[in-house]
Amino acid sequence: MKDWQNESSRMGDVYAHGYCNIATAQSVQESGFFVTRNPLAIKPLFVETTENWSHSSTPTKMKKYVIHRAFNEWKDDIENAMLNQRAWVFQERAMSPRTLYFGRNQIYWECSSSRASEAWPSLRLLLTGLKYVYHSNIETMKENLEDADIRLHWWSELVRTYSKTRITVETDRLIALAGMAKSLGLGLGLGMEQLYLAGLWRKDLMLQLLWSIGHSSKRFGIRPERYIAPTWSWASVRGEIWWLNLDPIFYFATLVDAKVTPITSDIFGQITSGFIKIRGPLVKGLILNAPALRDHLPDFSLDQLVEADFDTLEYIDLKEIYCLPIIAKSGYASRLQRLRMAPKPTLTNNVNIHGLMLVPTGRIASEFKRCGKFLCFGKKTILFRKALKRFGESAETSGLPFEEREKGNEFIVTII
């Protein structure tokens, strides 16, 4: 087991330093690299035609040809191939400089600058494909080390695509992406041991915490029985991960501390535990699926103010929820206008508040698990801020680490 943990963490280097990777994109029913095929099926079809010209009564033979295949078969044969739906293949495909695929009917080529096939041997599709996105963005980030937008967008797109892949052993979820994470850290010149936290980056952690399960038919994720990552990490849930394009004008919360404990010395591999400590305002209430119940319960109903986005179905029933706002985002102002705004957001209709939904672990008062994220927008943001203030002044805060600061009452919470 120890040998596997050590060697698996090096797989990214193996593929990144290879000259050409050879892969089979056959289905399960087909075996090996070589299958029976008709070589004429991939060649252009030439058709002899004749035409009559106005100045001549004699038909003139003309040679025309029709290509009977389009390059969109790349999607069916390569992108949708069972091989490329596997999580371990994701970084193998992205990091290897060149890949030669043996498909059902022909051989395909992919590198960081082009794609080609036997039917289209000279075709070059620049600015597309996983390899191009990976290699070109590494270079772009090296030139723009301090641009958080580039870092966030690139990593969020990789994680979104990776989260759609299939993995046989759930505990491999982080280590199967370790090679790409290491290359990002090296590309940015980061002190990786201090900055990589269970699939997220400490440098942009407060924004990266605002992930959610994707907008597909599978609206809720599944949390595996075996421990993979802390609940604040996308890796703790099986499902398609999304991040919104967030450009905050104000941070409600700040990071106090963060730590993960890896099984080996490799911080990018499997972990046994992790936590983050955040300082920020809180409000407690109920998220109700049955609106008719609201009039019969004395507790504050949060779903009157926020749109709740639960990570898994286990939290969809009636629960006592804590909301921790993370950022405020302007809905309509241009980026230049946002940069000129005051440190505190003006609570008007064009301000959105994004944050985390938490449930107590029951072990100690200040320890929570993430159960989802929320959005508060429009005029409801004013009411939400008032609810934060009331909760900070109430007796319900007993046992929670509490600080009275210039910008309002705040708590220090630990999320595991």
URPEVEN-V777907 format. One record per helix or strand. SS is the DSSP state (hx for helix, st for strand). FROM is the first residue (numbers start at 1). LEN is the number of residues. Records with the same first field share a line. If there is no record, write none. Layout:
SS->FROM-LEN  FROM-LEN
//
This chain:
hx->2-7  11-6  39-4  73-7  82-4  87-9  130-14  148-16  170-3  175-14  192-4  202-7  234-3  291-6  302-3  313-3  335-5  380-14  395-3
st->21-4  45-7  60-7  86-1  98-5  107-5  115-3  166-1  196-2  200-2  211-3  221-2  238-1  241-3  248-4  254-9  271-10  283-5  301-1  307-4  312-1  319-12  351-10  367-11  402-4  408-8
//
